[in-house]
Amino acid sequence: MNSISQNRSMKKLLLIILTVFTAWGVGKAQTTGAVVSTIPSSFTAEDVVKVIVDVSAVPNLAGKEPLYVWTWDPGDPAPGNGGWDNSNEGRKMTKEGPNKWSWTFTPTQFYGKSPAEITRIAFLVKAKDGTGDVKTSDIILTVAPLVYVPNVFRTFPKVVGQNEVITVYLDQALATDVTTQRMTPTQARISLWSGNTMVDVEKTVTVVMRSDKVYSYTFLPSKLFTIPAGTNITKMRVTFKGTGKDSNGNTINVESLTFEYGFDELK
């Protein structure tokens, strides 16, 4: 083969390689651009989390609906993602607005794994039929470790704000008063305050037993309460209600001490 033929062959090979890589790059770009946020901004494997994905800037997905979650880490969810060309209806996301979709779940329950096994969540968002890369690029969320200071009353996250999902906990094993130690909690009375002024009215909610002597309730203040625009919540007060026994062994209604916890102005 003469030098002219060799040069032509080399140019043809380079053109093929360039075309392949250009096509790959363009295809990848068509799936990028998703804007992801979570409520709360930091969450553990045991918290209820709402993931919001805006696909307005994802060319392959913008304008498509409905959209579905496809996840694989820390494992496949039950009953599964479905097929790539036919997503499981249980993975359908909630439409929040134009090109904006959400997915609300508790990681331990959703994946059927212990908190220690869940350090990150890997997923993407796709059309029901994802054939042809009708999807986002891979999305990775970091899961916060379960770290807390043992106390009779605590919150997660430790720093709370009126636009964050909050879980309040009662740990009877750490209580110092007899009533709180011995009661069977069933409800909690929660009030929000701006300085010395109560915002909206006190709410009574049902608590959940998380483990022996540990009870909790999870809520988003701005959803549970009507908070006037411009109002800054500075604290909340929580009193747990339940049943106990009087000196004659009769069942009576009792309440714990009232716990007060400060809010931070979170952005």
ROGUSE-460518 format. One record per residue: x, y, z of N, C-alpha, C in turn. Coordinates in steps of 0.2 Angstrom, whole numbers, plus 5000, padded with zeros to 4 digits. Example, Ala and Ser with C-alpha at 12.3 -4.5 7.8 and 13.67 -1.06 7.14 Angstrom:
! residues 2
506649725039506249785039506649845039/506449895035506849955036506450005039/
***
This chain:
! residues 267
500449945000500050005000500450065000/500350114995500750174995500550225000/500950275001500850325007500250365006/500050375000499350414999498750365001/498850305000498250255002498250255009/498850245012498950245020498650305023/498750365020498550425023497750425023/497450405017496750405016496450355021/496750295022496450245027496550275034/497050315036497150335042496550395043/496450435039495950485039495250465040/495150405036494450375037494350345044/494950315046494850285053494750335058/495150395058495050445063494350475062/494050485056493450505055492850465059/492950395058492550355061492550355069/493150365071493250365079492950435081/493050485078492750555080492050555079/491750515074491050515074490750475080/491050425081490750385087490750415093/491350455095491450485101490950555101/490850585096490450635095489750615097/489550565094488850535095488750515102/489250485105489150465112489150525117/489550585115489550645119488850675118/488550685112487950715111487350675115/487350605114486850565118486850575125/487550585128487550595135487350665137/487450715133487250775135486450785135/486150745131485450745130485050725137/485450685141485150655147485350695154/485850745153486050785159485650845160/485750875165485450945167484850945172/484750885175484250875180484450915186/483950955189484050995196483750955201/484050935206483850885211483850925218/483350915222483350945229482950895233/483050895240482650855244482450885250/481850865253481550895259481550835264/481950835270482350885272483050885267/483450935268484050935264484550885266/484550865272484950805275484450755278/484550695276484150645279484550575280/484250535285484550475287484050425283/484250355284483950305281483250295284/483150315290482550305293482050365293/482250415289481750475288481350475282/480750505282480350515277480750575272/480850555266481150605262480850615256/480750675253480450695247480950715242/481050685237481550705232481150735226/481450795224481150835219481650845213/481450825207481850825201481550865196/481850915194481650965189482050945182/481650925177481950895171481950945165/481751005167481651065162482251065157/482851055160483551065156483750995153/483350945154483550875151483250865144/483550875139483250875132482850815131/483150755133482750695131482150685135/482050725140481450705145481050765146/481250825145480750885145480150875141/479550895145478950885141478650815141/479050765143478750695144478350685150/477850645150477450635156477050575155/476950535161477150535167477950515167/478250525173478950505174478950455179/479550415179479550355184480250355187/480350335193480950325196481250255194/481950255193482250185192482850185196/482850145201483350145206483750075207/484350075209484750015210485150005216/485250065219485750065225485450105230/485350075236485750015239485449945237/484949945232484649875230484049895226/483749835223483149845219482549855224/482149895223481549905228481049845227/480649835232480049785231479449825228/479049805223479149745220479649755213/480049805213480449805208480349865203/480849885199480749935194480349925188/480249865187479849845181480349835175/480149835169480549835163480749905161/481349905157481549965155481150005150/480749955146480249985141479549985144/479449965151478849965154478949975162/479050035164479150045171478550015176/478749995182478249975186477850035188/477150035188476750085190476850115197/477050065201477250085208477850135209/478250145203478750185203478550255200/477950265198477750325195477850385200/478150445198478250505202477650545202/477650595207477050645208477250705204/476850735200476950795196476850855201/477350895202477350955206477251015202/477351015195477351065191477651055184/477651095180477951085173478651055174/478750995171479450965171479650955178/479250955183479550945190479150895193/479550835196479250775198479550755205/479150725209479350705216479250635217/479650615222479650545225479750545232/479250525236479250525243479350455246/479750445251479850375253480350375259/480350315263480750305269481250255266/481950275266482450225263482450155266/482350145272482350075275481750035273/481250065273480550035271480550025263/480750075259480750065252481250015249/481850005252482349955250482349895254/482049895260482049835264482649815267/483049865269483749855271483849895278/484349875282484449915288484849975287/484750025292485050095291485850085289/486150035292486850025291487050015283/486549985280486649965273486550015268/486250075271486050125266486450185267/487050195263487450255264487350305258/487050275253486850325247486250295243/485950335239485450315235485650335227/485650285223485750295216485150285212/484950325208484350325204484350365198/483850355193483750405188483050415187/482850465183482150475181482050455174/481550425172481450405165480650405163/480550405157479850395154479650325155/479050305155478850235156479250185151/479250205145479750175141480350215140/480850185142481550225142481950215136/481650175131482050155125482250225122/482850225120483150285116483450335121/483550315127483850355132483350415134/482750395135482250445137482250445145/482850475147482950475155483450525156/483550535163484050575165484750535166/485250575167485950535169485850515176/486250465178486250445185486250495190/485850485195485850535201486050505207/486550525211486750495218486550545223/486250515228486050555235486450525240/486750565245487150545250486650535256/486650485260486250475266486650485272/486350525276486750545283486750485287/487250485291487250425296486750445302/486550385305486150395311486550415317/486650485318487050505324486550555328/486450545334486050585338486350585345/486150635349486350635356485750605360/485850555364485250525368484950575372/484350585372483950625377483250605377/482850625382482150605383481750635377/481950695375481650725369482250755364/482150735358482650755353482250765346/482550785341482350795334482850775329/482550755324483050745318482750785312/483150825309483850835310483850875317/484450885319484650915325484450995324/484651015319484451085317483851085313/483351115315482651115312482451185310/482051185304481751245302481051235299/480651285298479951285297479851245290/480351245286480251215279480651155278/480751125284481151055284480651005287/480750945284480350885288480650875294/480250865300480550855306480250795309/480650755313480450705317480550715324/480050715328480150725336480150655339/480550645344480650585347480550595355/480250545358480150535365480450475367/481050475371481350415374481250405381/480750365383480550355390481050335394/481550295391482050265396482450315399/482450375396482950435398482550485402/481850475403481450525407481650525414/481550575417481750585424481050585429/480550605425479850605429479450545428/479150525434478850455434478250455429/477850505428477350505423477550485416/478050525414478350515407478650445406/478950415412479250355412478750295411/478150305414477750245415477150255410/477050305407476450315402476450275396/475950265393475950235386475750285381/476250315378476050375373475650355367/475150395365474750385359474750445355/474850505358474750565354475250615356/475350665352475750725354475350795353/475450835357475150905356475750955353/475750975347476251015345476051085343/476451135346476251205344476851245341/476751295337477351335334477251405337/477851435338477851495340478351545337/478151605336478551665333478651705339/479251705342479351745348478851715354/478451755357477951735362477251725359/477151725352476551725349476451655346/475951615348475751555345475551565338/475751525333475551525326475051475324/474551495321473951445320473751425327/473551355327473251325333473651265335/473651245341473951185343473651125339/474151075337473851015333474050955338/473550915337473550845341473650795336/474250755336474450705331474550635334/474550585330474650515333475350495332/475650475338476350455337476450385336/477050365333477250295331477750265336/477650205338478150175342478750145338/479350175339479850155334480250095337/480350095344480650035347480450035354/480649995358480449995365480550055369/480050095371480050155374480250215370/480250205364480450265359479850275355/479550335355479050355351479150415346/478850425341479050475336478450505332/478550565329478050585324478450635319/478250625313478650655308478150705304/478350765303477950815300478350875297/478050905292478250965289477851025292/478151065296477851125299477351165294/477651185288477251225284476651185281/476651125282476051085279475551065285/475851055291475351035297475051105299/475451155299475151225302475051275296/474651315297474551375292474951435295/475551445291476051495293475951555289/475751615291475651675287476351685284/476251715278476851735274477251785278/477951775278478351815281478451805289/478151755291478151735298478751695299/479151705304479751665306479651625312/479651565312479551515317480151515321/480151525328480751525332480751465336/480151435338480251375342479551335341/479651275344479051235345478951205352/478351185354478251155360477851085359/478151035362477850965361477650935368/477050915369476850875375476550805372/476850755375476550685373476050665378/475450635375474850615378474850545378/474550515383474450445383474050425389/474050355391473750335397474250305402/473950305408474350285414473950255419/474150235425473750205430473850255436/473250255440473250295446473350255452/473350275458473550235464473150175465/472550175462472150115463472150065457/472650085452472750035446472250055441/471850105441471350125436471750165430/471550155424471850185418471550255418/472050305417471850375417472250405411/472050465409472450505404472950545407/473550545404474150575407474550615402/474950655404475350695399476050695401/476550705397477250715399477350785400/477950795402478150865403478150905396/478150965395478151005389478851015387/479050995381479751005378479751065374/480151105374480251165370480951165366/480851175359481451165355481451225350/482051255350482151315345482251295338/481951335334482051335326482651375324/482951355318483351395315483051425308/483351475306483051505300483451475294/483251415291483551375286483351405279/483851405275483651425268483651365263/
***
